[in-house]
Amino acid sequence: MPEALPDIIAPHLAVLFCGINPGLMAAATGHHFAGHANRYWRVIHLAGFTPQEIRPEDDRLILQHHCGLTSVVKRPTARADQLSPGDFLSSAAGFEQKIARYAPRFVAFLGKAAYAALSGQREVAWGLQAATIKRSAVWVLPNPSGRNRAFTLDQLVAAYRELYLATRRGSA
């Protein structure tokens, strides 16, 4: 059975953006962050990762900007809170193997939930983490989902811009 939402990935990317899991719209269309309320494509453009806003149906273009896309859990749901701890546990080994194989410079988790589940940490701070995953630096960003109204567009852009600037520096 093919994946509901295939990874967009290549070796040695600057950033591998990691969503929690595919939304139903993304899974149905086969394109990352396809929901009309999702702010991901606008945010990464405004933060500096892309020179123009990419449309979800052109999501593979992100590779041209040394970025990739994956989900920690492959099972699509309407909301991330529909995932169980078991979903994360069963995805952990495959996720870590993917990071080891592709060796991105940064693994950027979109939201705290997936990283907290994988790391076993109860409290996770925003930004660069002390731990790495298979030698890739870990960064935790606010989730750009339209359901996440705790962050304004400007706040999202500022958080993502910090990661963008870190990719421009010589080291993690």
JOSUL-V555933 format. One line per field, one symbol per residue. burial: + if it has 9 or more other ideal C-beta (glycine too) atoms within 8 Angstrom, else -. A space follows every 10 residues. Layout:
burial = ???
This chain:
burial = ----+-+++- --+-++++++ +++++++-+- +++++--+++ +++++++-++ ---+-+--+- +++---++++ +++++++--+ --+---++-- ++--++-++- -+++++++++ ++-++++++- ---+----+- --+--+++++ ++++++-+-- --+-+++-++ +++++++--- --
